[in-house]
Amino acid sequence: MNVLWGLNTVAVKVSVDAISPMTAAFLRQTIVLLVCATALRIVPGKMRALTALGILSGGAFYLALNLSLAAATNVGALAIAGQLGVPFSLILTIIVFKERIHLPRMLGIALSLMGVGVLVFDPAIVNERLGLALTVLASLLWAICSLIQRSLIGVRVLTIYAWIGLWGAITLGLSAWAIEPAAMAALPDIPLHTLTWVGFSAIGSTVMAHGAMSWLLQRHSVGVVTPLTLAAPVISVFTASWYFNTPVTAIMVFGGALAMLGVAIVTIRTARAPSA
């Protein structure tokens, strides 16, 4: 699961460079829909949440994510910034559900924000600020979607992703036809190796990795499973650096260490003691 998520940064970057951001995202969501289509069904009482999740998670999130990767060269920095979804989710929980937290998770939020802030001052990624800003936006959208998913407990994972794929394909398809008509028209001519990268993102990262997460959570406690997912961004940083031959600077390591420490504190404390 961690390897699939970790390698996905490379897969998406290659996809958006070879196709275009919106069209690549549309193609990814179309593949997700095709894989999960047999599970697509009306869920009484849950359709409003499924629709909102589909539009935000399937459409807006992937639009921001793909645009961020298209705008960046050193995508390892984006993998670090993408971890802000965890503290953002906690902040939204505090605002929406009035959840009270204590000092450890407050410290975790502060460290994660500081760590990403440090990246902005790294000369090696000074031109990645647009990509970082879009990644922060994607992280905020992810956090909003995590709150929506709270209301979908009991709904099959494949059904959720079928609706995400459907609404994602619709919203991204319309956006791509309006803004990237040439790329959409060229879809039949996409080389097989490029389509393989998109398929990896859709099937490997979205369906298999998220499915594995759900499978693990059904069999083990949240406190055991969620801290182990912290390996994914580490894999992302180093595989992206190796594949694209981009530097992993001292400032990037320091900022990444701060951010990951903060995310680790929030993740572990939330998993073990929600009221802590």
C-alpha positions as CSV (number, residue, x, y, z in Angstrom):
1,M,0.0,0.0,0.0
2,N,2.8,2.4,0.9
3,V,4.8,1.5,-2.2
4,L,1.7,2.1,-4.4
5,W,1.1,5.5,-2.9
6,G,4.8,6.4,-2.9
7,L,5.3,5.6,-6.5
8,N,2.1,7.4,-7.5
9,T,3.8,10.8,-7.4
10,V,6.1,9.7,-10.3
11,A,3.1,8.1,-12.2
12,V,1.0,11.3,-12.0
13,K,3.9,13.6,-12.9
14,V,4.7,11.5,-16.0
15,S,1.0,11.4,-16.9
16,V,0.4,15.1,-16.7
17,D,3.5,15.9,-18.6
18,A,2.7,13.5,-21.4
19,I,-1.0,14.2,-21.7
20,S,-2.1,17.4,-19.9
21,P,-3.4,18.0,-16.3
22,M,-7.1,17.9,-16.7
23,T,-7.2,15.3,-19.5
24,A,-4.9,13.0,-17.5
25,A,-7.2,13.4,-14.4
26,F,-10.3,12.7,-16.5
27,L,-8.7,9.5,-17.9
28,R,-7.7,8.4,-14.5
29,Q,-11.2,8.8,-13.1
30,T,-12.7,7.1,-16.1
31,I,-10.5,4.0,-15.4
32,V,-11.6,4.1,-11.8
33,L,-15.3,4.2,-12.9
34,L,-14.8,1.3,-15.3
35,V,-13.1,-0.8,-12.6
36,C,-15.7,-0.1,-10.0
37,A,-18.8,0.2,-12.3
38,T,-20.4,-3.0,-11.1
39,A,-20.6,-1.6,-7.6
40,L,-22.3,1.7,-8.7
41,R,-25.7,1.8,-7.1
42,I,-28.1,4.2,-5.3
43,V,-27.5,4.2,-1.5
44,P,-30.7,5.6,0.2
45,G,-29.9,8.4,2.5
46,K,-26.3,8.7,1.4
47,M,-26.6,10.2,-2.1
48,R,-26.1,13.8,-1.1
49,A,-22.8,12.9,0.6
50,L,-21.7,10.6,-2.3
51,T,-22.4,13.4,-4.8
52,A,-20.5,16.0,-2.8
53,L,-17.6,13.5,-2.2
54,G,-17.6,12.6,-5.9
55,I,-17.4,16.2,-7.1
56,L,-14.8,17.3,-4.6
57,S,-12.7,14.1,-4.3
58,G,-13.1,12.9,-7.9
59,G,-13.0,16.3,-9.5
60,A,-11.6,19.3,-7.6
61,F,-9.0,17.4,-5.7
62,Y,-7.4,15.7,-8.7
63,L,-7.6,18.9,-10.7
64,A,-5.6,20.8,-8.0
65,L,-3.2,17.8,-7.6
66,N,-2.5,17.4,-11.3
67,L,-2.1,21.1,-11.9
68,S,0.4,21.2,-9.0
69,L,2.5,18.4,-10.5
70,A,2.3,20.0,-13.9
71,A,3.6,23.3,-12.5
72,A,6.5,21.7,-10.6
73,T,9.8,20.2,-11.4
74,N,11.0,19.0,-7.9
75,V,7.9,16.9,-7.1
76,G,9.5,15.5,-3.9
77,A,8.7,18.8,-2.2
78,L,5.1,18.4,-3.2
79,A,4.9,15.0,-1.6
80,I,5.9,16.6,1.7
81,A,3.4,19.4,1.3
82,G,0.7,16.9,0.5
83,Q,0.9,15.6,4.1
84,L,-0.9,18.7,5.3
85,G,-4.2,16.9,4.7
86,V,-3.8,15.2,8.1
87,P,-3.5,18.4,10.2
88,F,-6.0,20.2,8.0
89,S,-8.5,17.4,8.7
90,L,-8.0,17.8,12.4
91,I,-8.4,21.6,12.2
92,L,-11.7,21.1,10.3
93,T,-12.8,18.6,12.9
94,I,-12.2,21.1,15.6
95,I,-14.2,23.8,13.7
96,V,-17.1,21.6,12.5
97,F,-17.5,19.1,15.3
98,K,-16.1,21.3,18.1
99,E,-13.6,18.6,19.0
100,R,-11.3,19.5,21.8
101,I,-7.6,18.7,21.5
102,H,-4.7,18.9,23.9
103,L,-1.1,20.2,23.6
104,P,0.5,17.2,21.7
105,R,-1.8,17.5,18.7
106,M,-1.6,21.3,18.7
107,L,2.2,20.9,18.6
108,G,1.8,18.4,15.7
109,I,-0.3,20.9,13.7
110,A,2.3,23.6,14.3
111,L,5.3,21.4,13.3
112,S,3.6,20.2,10.1
113,L,2.8,23.8,9.0
114,M,6.3,25.0,9.9
115,G,7.9,22.2,8.0
116,V,6.0,23.0,4.8
117,G,6.8,26.7,5.4
118,V,10.5,25.9,5.5
119,L,10.3,24.5,2.0
120,V,9.3,27.9,0.6
121,F,12.8,29.2,1.5
122,D,14.7,26.4,-0.2
123,P,16.7,28.0,-3.2
124,A,16.5,24.6,-5.0
125,I,12.7,24.8,-5.1
126,V,12.1,28.5,-5.2
127,N,10.3,28.2,-8.5
128,E,8.0,25.5,-7.1
129,R,5.8,27.9,-5.1
130,L,2.9,27.7,-7.4
131,G,3.0,23.9,-7.3
132,L,3.3,24.0,-3.5
133,A,0.3,26.3,-3.2
134,L,-1.8,24.1,-5.4
135,T,-0.7,21.1,-3.3
136,V,-1.8,22.8,-0.1
137,L,-5.1,23.5,-1.8
138,A,-5.4,19.8,-2.7
139,S,-4.6,18.9,0.9
140,L,-7.4,21.1,2.1
141,L,-9.8,19.5,-0.3
142,W,-8.7,16.1,0.8
143,A,-9.3,17.1,4.4
144,I,-12.9,18.3,3.5
145,C,-13.5,15.0,1.8
146,S,-12.3,13.1,4.9
147,L,-15.1,14.7,6.9
148,I,-17.7,13.8,4.2
149,Q,-16.5,10.2,4.4
150,R,-17.4,10.1,8.1
151,S,-21.1,10.1,7.0
152,L,-20.5,7.1,4.6
153,I,-19.6,4.5,7.2
154,G,-21.2,1.2,6.1
155,V,-21.1,2.0,2.4
156,R,-19.0,-0.4,0.4
157,V,-15.6,1.0,-0.6
158,L,-16.1,0.1,-4.3
159,T,-19.5,1.8,-4.3
160,I,-17.9,5.0,-2.9
161,Y,-15.1,4.9,-5.6
162,A,-17.6,4.1,-8.3
163,W,-19.4,7.4,-7.5
164,I,-16.1,9.2,-7.2
165,G,-15.1,7.9,-10.6
166,L,-18.4,8.9,-12.1
167,W,-18.5,12.4,-10.8
168,G,-14.8,12.8,-11.4
169,A,-15.1,11.7,-15.0
170,I,-18.0,14.1,-15.5
171,T,-16.5,17.2,-13.9
172,L,-13.0,16.7,-15.2
173,G,-14.3,15.7,-18.7
174,L,-16.3,18.9,-19.0
175,S,-13.4,21.0,-17.8
176,A,-10.9,19.3,-20.1
177,W,-13.2,19.7,-23.2
178,A,-13.5,23.4,-22.4
179,I,-9.8,24.1,-21.6
180,E,-7.8,21.3,-23.2
181,P,-9.7,20.3,-26.3
182,A,-6.6,19.3,-28.2
183,A,-5.5,16.9,-25.5
184,M,-9.0,15.4,-25.3
185,A,-9.2,14.9,-29.0
186,A,-5.8,13.2,-28.9
187,L,-6.9,10.6,-26.3
188,P,-7.2,7.7,-28.9
189,D,-3.6,8.3,-29.9
190,I,-2.1,8.1,-26.3
191,P,0.9,5.7,-26.4
192,L,0.5,2.5,-24.4
193,H,3.4,3.3,-22.0
194,T,1.7,6.6,-21.1
195,L,-1.6,4.9,-20.6
196,T,0.1,2.4,-18.3
197,W,1.2,5.2,-16.0
198,V,-2.4,6.5,-15.8
199,G,-3.7,3.0,-15.2
200,F,-1.2,2.6,-12.4
201,S,-2.5,5.7,-10.7
202,A,-6.2,4.7,-11.2
203,I,-5.9,1.0,-10.3
204,G,-2.8,0.8,-8.2
205,S,-3.1,4.0,-6.1
206,T,-6.8,4.7,-6.0
207,V,-8.4,1.2,-6.1
208,M,-5.8,-1.2,-4.7
209,A,-4.0,1.0,-2.2
210,H,-7.2,2.6,-0.8
211,G,-8.8,-0.8,-0.9
212,A,-5.9,-2.3,1.1
213,M,-6.3,0.5,3.6
214,S,-10.0,-0.4,4.1
215,W,-9.1,-4.1,4.3
216,L,-6.5,-3.4,7.0
217,L,-8.8,-1.2,9.0
218,Q,-11.5,-3.9,9.1
219,R,-9.0,-6.3,10.7
220,H,-6.7,-4.2,12.8
221,S,-7.2,-1.1,15.0
222,V,-6.8,2.4,13.6
223,G,-3.9,2.9,16.1
224,V,-1.9,0.1,14.5
225,V,-2.6,0.8,10.9
226,T,-2.6,4.6,10.3
227,P,0.9,5.3,11.7
228,L,2.3,2.8,9.2
229,T,1.1,4.9,6.3
230,L,3.7,7.5,7.1
231,A,6.2,5.6,5.0
232,A,4.4,6.6,1.8
233,P,5.6,10.2,1.5
234,V,9.2,9.1,2.3
235,I,9.0,6.7,-0.6
236,S,7.6,9.5,-2.8
237,V,10.4,11.9,-2.0
238,F,13.2,9.5,-2.8
239,T,11.7,7.8,-5.8
240,A,10.8,11.1,-7.4
241,S,14.3,12.4,-6.7
242,W,15.8,9.3,-8.3
243,Y,13.5,9.1,-11.3
244,F,13.5,12.8,-12.2
245,N,17.1,13.4,-11.0
246,T,16.1,16.3,-8.8
247,P,18.0,17.2,-5.6
248,V,17.0,16.3,-2.0
249,T,18.6,19.4,-0.3
250,A,19.4,19.8,3.4
251,I,16.6,22.4,3.8
252,M,14.2,20.0,2.1
253,V,15.2,17.2,4.5
254,F,14.9,19.6,7.5
255,G,11.5,20.9,6.4
256,G,10.3,17.4,5.5
257,A,11.4,16.1,8.9
258,L,9.5,18.8,10.7
259,A,6.4,18.2,8.6
260,M,6.5,14.5,9.0
261,L,7.1,14.7,12.8
262,G,4.1,16.9,13.1
263,V,2.0,14.6,10.9
264,A,3.2,11.6,12.9
265,I,2.2,13.2,16.2
266,V,-1.3,14.1,14.9
267,T,-1.8,10.7,13.3
268,I,-0.6,8.6,16.2
269,R,-2.4,10.7,18.9
270,T,-5.6,10.8,16.9
271,A,-5.5,7.1,16.3
272,R,-4.8,6.2,19.9
273,A,-6.8,8.7,21.7
274,P,-9.3,10.9,19.7
275,S,-9.8,13.2,22.7
276,A,-6.1,13.7,23.3
